[in-house]
Amino acid sequence: MTRTMPPSASETARTTPRFQPKGFAPTGEQTEIQTHNARHVIAMANAGAAKTTTLALRIAESITRGVAPEHIVVLTFSAEAARVLQRRLIEIGLESRLARRVRCTTFDEFARDTLRDIEGRETPFLETFEAVAPHVRAAVAELQRLNALRASPRELWLPEHNAQIADFLKIARQLKTQLVRSTLDEDETVVGRADALDIPEGAFSLYRQLEKERAGDGDGCDWRTGFDATYDLACLLSDGESPPPALPKYRVVIVDELQDMNPASYACLEQLLAQGQAFFTGAGDFDQVIHRWAGADVNFIRSHFGSGWRSVKRLTLTMTFRHGPAMALATAALKAKAVVSGRDHAARIEVERYVDGDDAARLTVARVLDGQQRGRRLDDCAIILRSADESIAIENALLEAGIGCRVEGMERYFLRPEVLMLRGVIAFALEDYESIPGVDKRLQVLQALELWQELSWATSRIDDLKTAATQPELFDAFLHGRLLKPQTAADQAAAALSADEEEEAAQRLLSLATRLRREGRGAEANVLLAQQHRAAHTVSETPAQHYARLRLANALEILRAAPADEAAHLSLERAVRTLDLKQVAQRIFIDPASAEVVVRSMAGFIDSARRLGRPLREFAQWLHDAEEKVAELRKHKTVLLCTVEAAKGQEFGAVILPFLEEGRFPLAGCDRTEESNRFYVATTRMRDELTLLLPADPARASPFVAAMKLDRAVERGRLQLDIPR
């Protein structure tokens, strides 16, 4: 720990804290941040360095010195972080009546409230994806209409399915964090701007169209979703065409997690400080910048903060209270910075070697069980993954061991679109739709099939996907792009038929097919449905859609032709090759990394079939039973299975990091520094135990583990604690 000189007599009065916390004695570093009189204080904090507590001390000190709680605002990047800081004020001994008067909020909530005051009305806020998606689809439809009117229509990437819409909304958020305006300069073109931003032309065109529709008639916005308010306020404050609107005036502004700052949030913060002449304190760790996809920029905390500001003081929080000296020394070596443990505690740091993915999953579960036997609660254990596709083998291994798990930052692999698509293909091939339990699950399967088989044309022939999901007999109709709504030449010729009569005819056909199946006359039902299909009008397909349908038909034939006793993974591998899913993924997703992850996820699903070694029908039943078992296990204590991003801001007694090999962690193709930051975040979530799983071949091991110099860290940690070997 860095030692500082004792203050002079004149300085003592100024730096002696007036607020005395309950239950603990702050370190010298914390006290300096608590009492420093600089107008702008930036605290660089290590992981586990109690930065939230330190910010709470700064707030409590300000209140004790006479600042009204209402004149203090705390800005964070998540609602949970805001709640934690407000609770921490009470925990350190500030009266609850005072703590609750301090405004603790997110940047976006602050912006929404500010815009409400400026605009004089409450703008509807859309919290969920489901609420935003219809607006995206409306914007897509308008772009398609406008494109069709062109003399030479352009080929544009435009989202058609939920996964693509979600992909686009991530891009839109990133553009807004970077303060990318939807308008063009006089000499700009859509193509030129899209190229400069390194995104498809269709994505930027949709961004512009959606912003146009969101703006409505120009009198405020018709609606906002996540981060829209921050973006709108930042644009309003920085348009340069008129004096910026007045912002609330605060005497003290506190910001947590400075490393997550982005241009839009910074524009709001800078104006807030300029208008109010407030004292500012921010804390962060530039080694925890892992949200570049959301606009996080390490340059803000490294250099932008303080540029042009007067009286800027940069201080440090080197001491960590989360783990003992061995782990502190290891992280210090990893990031080449001072890290000192403030906890008199001997942590368990173990390295184990795995042969393959199955072995890694087995070792992971063994570590969980070992901790449980030693009295470790399951809910105090986290398995942290670099990529969601790595969870499949571990989820299966936990299931076999009877250990429940909860997931954060990803979907259970049973519920991922790519896996649901394969489950739908299996159900079609086996004509066993009951293997997919529940209407909601079947609906998800139909949506996944639409996405992955590029059956965008099918939506024009399906009145309601939920109808298909409620009646398994309709799955086959879905496969052919229609709900057996009468569309034959004979039906068209019978113009006298009303819409109600058409519907009745369709229902009679479906009822007959259903009755035949229930009577065990499935072959007759299939003939009836096939006749109806052959009589139907040819669906207008693009070449890509036509070949997608053929690929699906061929894949189904492969599964149906497989010997009844053949292991499921063999026929699934042949079917997946026929479906050409890697190329499809590259067409579906804008981000190549997203495409690669889902391809690996499908490979992991097939690998689970290989490990099981059962025929296809038994594998389908196993999936059904596994879902029910998972639901039952979740009623009890569960281990956390999460991504690094989801683990950030949390801590656990025991942390397990599997698959620490080159290409997986660090992930191939990703920025090396940011990957190192992810590893740092993941390892520093532990309090007591850390297990690192490396490949048996040392040449494949993640270089981040070697950078920790674990042997030396453990030995020096023992010496500090005076523990004999």
N, C-alpha and C positions, 0 to 999 in steps of 0.2 A: 504494500500500500504506500502511495506517495505521502511523505511527511511534509507538513507545512510549518513555517516559522510561527512562533506565538505572536499574537497581535500586540501592537503597541498599546500604551495606556489610552491614547485618544481613540483608538479603534475599538477598544473593548466595549464601550458603551453602545457603539453602533452595531456591533456584531453579536452581542449577547442576546440569545433568543428570549422573547417575552412569553411565547407559548411553550409550555412544557407538556409533552405527550404523556399518555398513561401507558404503563406496561412495558416500555422499552426506552433505552437511551440512544438517541440518534448518533451516528458516527460523525466524525469531523467533516467529512464530505457532505453529509446530509445537512448538517447545521449551517455550513457555508452557503448552500443553496437556499436554505430556509430564510436566512437573514440578509443575504447580499443586497446592497442598495443600488446596483446597476439597474437601468431602466429595462434592459433586455438581457435575460439570462438564458443560456442554452446549456442544458445538462446532457452530456454524453454518457449514457448508462449501459452497463453490461447486462446481459440476461440474468434475471433473478436478483438485480441490484436494488430492489424495492423502490423503483422510480415512482410508482403510483403513490406509495407512502410518502416519498419525498415531496412530490407535488402537493399532497394533502398538507404536509407541514408548512409549505410555502403559503398556501391558502389560509391555514389557521393562524399563521404569524401575521398575515395582512389584516385579518379580522381583529386579532388581538390588538394591533396597532391602530385600530379605528376605522378601517375600511368596512363599509356596510356590505353584508353578504350579497345584496342585490346588485352591487357594483362589481361583482366578480363573475366571470363566465369561464367555463371549462369546455373546450372543444376537443372531440375525439373523432375517430373514424368508425366506431361501432357503438351501438346502443348499450351493449354489455359493458364496454370499457367505461362509458359514462356512468352507468349504475355502480360499477365497482368503485370508482373514485369517490362518488357521493357516500357510499357505505364506509369507505376508508376514512373519511373525515370524522365520522362518528366513532369508528374503532380507535382512532388515535386520541380521542378524548374531547373533541369539539362538541359543544352542546348540540343535540339533534335539532332543536328549533332554529339554530343558526346554520347548521349544515344543509338543511333542507331548503334554505333560502338562497343558497349558491346555485346558480344555473349551470347544470351539467348536461350537455347535449352533444349531438353529433353535428358535424359541419352542415350536413344536408338538412337536418331538422332546424338548425339555426337559420339557414337560408330560406327554408319554407316559411318560417315565422316572419322573417324580415320582408319577404316578398308579399306576404299577406297584408302587412301593414302598408307597404308601398302601393300595392294594387287595390287595396280596399276591399278585397274579397278573398274567400277561401277557394283555392283551386283544388279540384278533385285529385287525390293522390292514389295512384294504382300501385298497390303493394306487391301483387303476385304476378308471376309470368302469365297466368291464365287471363288476367285482366288486361295486360298489355298486348298479348298476341293478336286479338282481333284488330287492333289499330295497325299493327304491322301488316296483317293480311290485307286490310283496306288500302294501305299505301302500295303494297305489291300489285294489287288489282289495278290501281290507277296508273302505275308505271307501265304495266302491261298494255293497258288501253292506249296510253300516249305513244308507246313504242310501236304499236300496231299501225298507228296513223302516219308514221314516218314513211317517206318514199322508199327508204332502205332500212327496215327494222334492224336493230342491233341485237346481237346475242348477248344477253345479260345474265349474270348469276343473280338469281333472286330466290329467297327462301320460300319453300312450299310446305315444309313439315316442321313440327315442334323443335326437333333437334337443330335444324337449320336456323329457325327463328331465334333460338337461344344463342346460337353461335353469332348471329348478326347483332343481337342486343349487347353481347360482350364487346364487340367491335365498336358499337355506338357509344358505349360507356367510356371506352378508352379514348375515343375521339373527343368526348366532352371533358374528360379529365385533362386533356392536352389543350383545351380551349379552341378546338377546331370549329370554326364557324361553318354553317351550312351554306352561306352565301358565297358567291364568287366575285373576284375582282374583275374589272373590265377586260383585262387581257388574259383571263383564265378560262379554261374549259374543264368540264367534268372529268374527261379522260386525263388531262394533265394533273389535276388535283389528286385524283385517285392514284396515279402513278407516283406522285410525290409522297403520298401517304403509304404506299406499298400495300394497297388493298384493291380488290376487284372494282371495276367501274360500277357494276351493279350494286355493290355494297354502299359506295358513296352516293349513288343516285337515290337509293332507298333511304339513306340517312337524311338527305336533303328533303325528300318527299315527306318522310315521317315528321321532320321538324316543321315543315310547312303546315301539315295537318294538325300538329300539336298546337301551333300558334293560333289556329282558328281565325277569327276576324281581326286579329291584331290587338284586341283589348285584353291584354294578359294572355294566358294559356288556357286551352281547354282542359288539359290534364298534365300531370307530371308523374314520373316514376323515379326509381332510385337514381340519385345524383343529378337529376334534371334541375332541381332547385339551385344547387351549388353552381352548376353551369350557367343557368339563367342569371343568377345574381352576379357572377363574375363577369359575364358579358355586359350587363347593365353598368357595372362599376368601371369597366375598362373600355367603353365604346369611344371615349374621347370626343364625342360630338356635343355633349352637354355636361353640366356639373353633375358629379355622381350623387345619387340620392343619399340622404342622411341615414346613417346606421346607428343602432343603439350605442350609447356611450358607456364604456366600462372603465373602471380604474385599474383593474387587474384582468389580464387575459392569460389563460393557461391552456397549453396544447400538449396532449399526450401522443406518443407514437409519432414523433416528428419525421421518422424515416419514411412514413407512408404519405407524406405531403406530395401534392401534384400541382400543376400550374393553376387550375381552377380554384382549388382550396386556398392556395397561396395568395391569389388575387383578392379573395374575400378577406383573408387575414390581414394583408398589408393595408387595405383600406380601413379595416376596423381599427387597427393600431394608429393609423395616421389621423383619423377623425377624432378618436377619443384620447390621444396622447396617453395611452394606457401603459402600465408596466406589464411586461411580457415575460413569461417563463415557459419554456418548452423542453421536453425530454424525449430522447429517442436513442437509437443504436443503429449506426449506419451499417453494421454487420447483420442487421435483420431486414434489409431491403429485399423482399421476395415477391412484392406485388407490382412489378413493373407492368403487368398486363392491365392493372387498374391505374396506371399513370404514375406510380410511386417513382420518385427520382432522388437518388442519393445525393445529387448535387445541391439540393435544397439544404440538407442538414450539414453538408460539407462546407459549402461556400456561399450559397444564396442568402441564407439567414445572416443578417448583420450587414449585408451590402447596402451602404447608404444610411444605416442606422447609427445613432449616437449611443455611446455608453453600452457596449455589448460585452458581456462577460461569458466566456466559455468555461464551464466547470465539468468535472467528471464524477461519475459514480462507479468506481472500480470494484467495490466489494460486492460479492454476491452472497445472499442469504439462503439460496435455494439448495445448494449442495456443498459438500465438503471440499477440502483443499486439493485432493487428487483430481477431481473434475474441474476445479478452477484452473489448475495448472495445465490440464489437457486443453481446455478451451483457449487459454492464454497462448499456448503453442500453436493451436489451429489458426487463430486470427492475429497472431503477432501483436498482442496488446496486453496491458496490465489487467489481470483479473485476480482478485484476492478473495478467499473464502472467509465469510464472517460466521461460519457454522462449524462448530467443533464436532465433526461427524465423519466417520469413515464410510465412504460409499463403496458399493460393489460395482466394479466395472469389469465385465467379462467379455471376451472375444471367443466366438465359436465358429467352426468351419463347416460349411455345407457342401455336399457333392452336386446336388441339383435342386430344382425348385421344390420337389417333393420333400427332400431332406430339410430344406430351409423351413418349410411349413411345419414339419414334424418337430424340429428344434424349437421353433417359436412356441408351439403349443406346450412342449415340455417345460419351457421356461415359465409359462403362465401357470401350469400345474404345480411346478416347484414352489413358486411364490405363494400359491394358494395353500399348499401344505405347511408353509412357514408362517401362515397367518396373514398374508397379504390379501386384502380385499380385491375382488375382481374389478370393481369400479375405480380402483386406484392404480390400475395397470393400463398402459396404452401401447398399442402396436402401431408405429408410425411408418407410413409408406411414402415413397417418392411419387409413385404413380398408381392410380386406381386399379389398373389391370393386374397389379401384383396381389390383389386381395383374394382372388378366386381360390387358389390353392390353400391359403390360410383360412378363409371362410369354411371351406370343406373340412379341413383338419380340425377346426374348432367344433364344427358340428358333430364330427365323429367322436370327439372327446366329450361331448355333452356340455360344452361351454358356450354360453350365450354371448353374443357380441352386439354392440350398437355401432353404427357407422356415422362418420361426420366427414363432410367434404366430398362425398361420393354416394352413389347408389349401391345397394346390395347387388351383387352381380346377377341375381335372379331377375332384377327389375331394370337392368340396363337395356336400352333400345336394341343394341346389337344382339344381346342374348335373347331378349324377347322375340326378336325376328327369327332366330334359329329355333326357338321353342315352337313358334307358329308353323314353321316349315315341318318340324317333326309331327305336330298335331295334324297338319294337312295330310302328310304322308301316311300316318297311321289311322286317319279318320277317327282320332281319339281326342275330341275337343274337351272332354272332361278332365284331361290331364292338365289343363290350364284352369285352375280353380277361380271361380268368381267372374261376374260380368265386368268389373273394373279391370281385372287382369286381361280378359279377352279383348277389351277395348284397347288396352295398351299394346297388345300383340298386333291387332289390326293396324294401329298407327305405326308401329315399328315396321311392319311389312310394307306399308305404303312408302315409308322412308327408304328402306334398304333395297326394295325391289323396284324403286323409281316408278311406282304406280300412281304418279300424280294424276293421270287421266281417270283413275278409278273414282275420285271424289265427285266428279260430275255425274257419275252413274249410281252413286250411293246416296240415298236420301238421308240416312242417319246411321253413322257407324255404330251407335249404341244399339240400334235395332239388330244389326248383325252380331253384336257381342252377346245379346240376350238369347239368340237362337243359334245354336251350333250348326243347324242345317244351312244357315246362311253364310257360313265361312266359305263354302265352295263358290257361292255366288260372288262374294267379295273377291275371291281369287280371280274371277273372270271379269271384274270391274263393274259389277252391277248387283243390285238386290233382286234380280229377277222381276223387276218392274216390266210389264209387258211392253216390249220394244220390237216385236217381230213385224214383218211386212204385213201380215194379216191383221195385227193389232192396229197398225197405222191406217190400213184401208178401212177399218171399222170406225170411221170418224164419229159415228153416233155415240160411241162409248164415252161416258163421262169419266172424269178423274176418279170419282168414287167407284165406278164400275171397274175401272182399270185396277184399282187397288184391291177390290174384291177378287178379281180374277187372279191377281198375284198371290193373294192370301190362300185361295183355294188350292193353287198349285203347291204352295209351300206346306199347307196342311196335309195334302195328300202325300208329299214326300216324307214328311215327318211321321205320318201314320205308318207308311211302308217300312221305315227304319225301325220303328218300335215293334213292329210285327216280325222283325228279323228278315225283312225283304229289302235289305240295303241295295242289292244289285238292281232291283227294279227301280228304286228311288234314283240311283245313279243314272240309269238309262233315261228316266223322265227328265232329270235336270240337264243331261247332256243334249237331249233333243231340244229343249228350250234354248240352250246356249247356241246350238247350231242354227236355230231359226232366228236368233237375234241379229240385229244389224251389226255390221262390223264397226268396232270402235275406232275412232280416228286416233291413230297412234303416231308418235314420232318414231323414227328408226330406233332411237335409244330405248324407248318404251317397249317397242315390239321385241327387241332382243332381250330386254329385261324379262318380259313375260316368257319368252322361250327358255331363257336360262332357268327361271323358276320351275317351269314345267319339266325340264330335263333333270333338275336337282330332285324334284319330287319322284320322278321315275327311278332315279338311282336309289333312293331310300326305299321305295316300294319293292324294287327288284332284289334288294339285299337278302341273303339267306336269313331266315328267322333267328338262327343261333349266332349270327355274326356279331362281334363286338361293335357297339354303337359308334365308337370313334372312327372305325375304318370307313363305314359308309358316310359318316358326317364329313370326314376329310375329303372324300370324293365329291360330295355334294357342294361343299364350300368352294372347292376349286372350280366347279362348274358355274357357281354363282359369281365368281370373279370379284369377290367382295373387297379386296384391297383397292382395285381400280375404282369401284363404286364409292368407297369411302373417300378417296381423293377427289371425286367429283362432288360429293355431298358437302364436305366440310371445307370451309375457307382455310382454316388453320391446319397445315400439314401435321403438326404435332397431335391434334385431336384425331385426325384420321389414323395415325399410327397407334394411338392408345386404344381405339376401339377395335382395330385389327388384332392387336395383342390380346384384348379382352376376349374376342371370339376364339382365338387360339387357346386361351386358358380354359374356356368353357369346354372345348373339345378335349382338352387334356384331362379335365375332370371326368369325362366319359371314359377316357383311356384308363385312368386309375381305378375306376369302378369295374371296368371289364365286363359289363353286362350288355345284352342285346338292346336294340333301340327301344322296344316297347317297355322293357324293364327299366331302362334309363329314364324314360319319360315318367314312369310311375315314381321312380326315386326322386325326381325333381319335385313332383307333386307332394310327396311325403316330406321331403326336406323343408319345403316352405312351411308346412304345418309344424314341424319340429322347431324351426327357427322362431316362429311366433310363440311357441310354448316356452322356449328357453329365455326369451326376452322378458318374461314375467318375473325373472329372478335377477340377481346381480349379474352385470355383464362387463366384459372387457371392452375397451374402446379400440376400434379399428378406424384409423383416420389418415388423411393426407397431412403433409407438413403444414400446408396453409391452414388447415382446420385446427391443428395443434397449437398454432401460434397464440400466445397469450394465456395458455393453460400450463398446469404443472401436474405431475403424477409421481407417486412413490416409485413406480417401476416403469421403465421405458424399454421397448424392444425395437430395434431397427434391423429388419431383414433385408436381404438382397443388396448388400453393400458391395457392388461390383461396378467396374468401369462399363459405361454404357447405360446403366440403370440408376446409379447414384454415384457420380454425376450422370444425369440423363444425356444421352448422345444428342448433339446438335444444340444444346442449351448453353447460355453464357456461363462460363466457368466460375466467375466471381459470384454470380447469383446462386449457382448450385452450391458453392461453398457456404453462402449465407443460409441456404435451406438446411444444410447439414448442421450448421451451428445452431439454428433454431430447434431442430429435431433433438439433438443431443442434450441441449440445455433445458429440456422440459422435465428432466428427472430430478428427484430429490435424493433418493436412496440407492437405486439400482439402475444400471444401464447395461443392456446386452447388445452387442454388435455382432451381426452374423455376416461373415465374409466367405467367399468361395474358397474351396480347398486349394485351388491354384493361386499362389501369391501374386502371380503376374496379372491376374484379373481383378485383384482387390481394389476397392475404392482408394484413391490416393489421400482422401481426407482423413482416413483412419490413421495412416502412417504419419500425417502431419500433426496429429495429437500427441505423438511421442508418449504413448500410454505407459510403457514400462517405467520410464523416468518419472512421469507424473505420479504414478501409484507409489513408487519408492519415496519420492520427496514428500508426498502426502502423508505416508506413514511416519516419516521423520518429524514432520510438523506436529503430528498428533501424538508423537512419542509412543508409537505402537511397534512392538518388536516384530521381527520377521517371522 
